[in-house]
Structure formats: C-alpha cells, structure tokens
Amino acid sequence: MKLYIGNKNYSSWSMRPWVLMREFGLPFDEVMVHFDSFGAESAFKQAIGRVSPAGRVPVLVDDDLVVWDTLAIAEYLAERFPEHALWPRERRARARARSLCAEMHAGFAALRSHCPMNLEASLPEVGARVLAEQPAVRVDLARIESMWIDALAASGGPFLFGDYGIADAYYAPVVGRLRTYSLPVSAPVASYIERVLASPGVSDWVRDALAEHQFVPFDEPYRTSRD
C-alpha cells in the first residue's frame, strides 16, 4: 500500500490515516507531496491529480484500488485488517466512535479555520486572541471537551474508547492544535492530550513534522516566517 500525504507540519487530514497505520503497524509506503499552493496549476495539484481526481491528500493506493478521503480510508483499513480493532468491537461503542469521527469530518469549521494545524509552532498569543474574538471557536472547544470527557468516562480510558483506535487518530490533529495555541482544557482532557502525544504513531508524525523546516505562507496567515 502507498499513502500519499502533504506536509506533516500542516496537513491535518494526512495525519489521521498515517498515525493510524503507524500505530497498528500496518504496512505502507509514504509518498510525500509537498504543498506549494492549491491552485490548479500548482506542483501539488498536478502531482496528486495524477493519483486521484479529487486532487487532495490523503490518498491510499492498494494495488489498483485508489481510496481518497480520510474517513473512507479509515473504513477501508478496518475492513482490510479485521484482526486489528481499529473500531471498537462492541456495537454501541463502535456507533459512538463513528459518530465522533463523522462530527469531526463535517464540523468544527471555526477551530480549523482560526487555528490551522502547525505542529512546530507555539502560538499562545494567537490562541488567546482567537478565543477572545471568535465565539464559534469557544463553542467548538466546549463541544470537543464534552465529547472527549463523556467518551473517556464511558470507556474508562486510556483512549476515547478504551484502546487506541480510529477515533483517537481522527482527533490527533485537534490535540496538536490545542497544544500549538495553548487552548485551555480541563485536567482529564489535558491528560488525554499527553497520552495521544506520547502514542507511537503521533510521536513519530510530530518528530517528522519538526524536521521539515518548510515555511508555507498560505498555511500560516498569522506570521511572515518561521522565526
């Protein structure tokens, strides 16, 4: 299998299947397609367009099968590797995990827009300003906290549905955002964040992101350089 991804420092969608596959030891080759711009004539769009007509990352290629979209990739991997409990094995827990992932997939636009993923940065001043000026971000943050606390309480932890799974990989970029922007969270959520950051898949991704040293201006509207 090949997994096509974008810059590890910025690409939250790419992060999800990558950390999931690394966490469970699923075999794959990484193909990096660096961001330059998202214009139709950009090198990024030209390269990824040869793999998937959607023109976005991530893309999973398994022999002659092309699977795009993060949630579709997660579902495919769960079926492809049934020996691993990527989703919870219990039906009700599995339904809740899928609901959490679907909500992330379709929602939290304010948090994603105003706090774009940037794993190498520490931007507490941006986080404080965003929370003060953007009520929709405060709503998103409260909803995420509520979901995580309820899931952890129901499962007993250490991850959202007990053992590490798709839901944890799906929210890994949110964990990165909360750290980058120093957004305030409760003690149970702070502990969960530390466990996610220490998990093998996420820690490997973050290590690689910190080694990129690439500044992409359109992904960082709040500063003019990495320094």
Secondary structure, DSSP 8 states (H G I E B T S, - for coil): -EEEE--TTT-HHHHHHHHHHHHTT---EEEE---S--STTSHHHHHHHTT-TT--S-EEEETTEEEESHHHHHHHHHHH-TTS-SS-SSHHHHHHHHHHHHHHHH--HHHHHHS---TT---HHHHHHHHHH-HHHHHHHHHHHHHHHHHHHHH-SSBTTBS--HHHHHHHHHHHHHHHTT----HHHHHHHHHHHHSHHHHHHHHHHHTT----GGG-TT-SS--
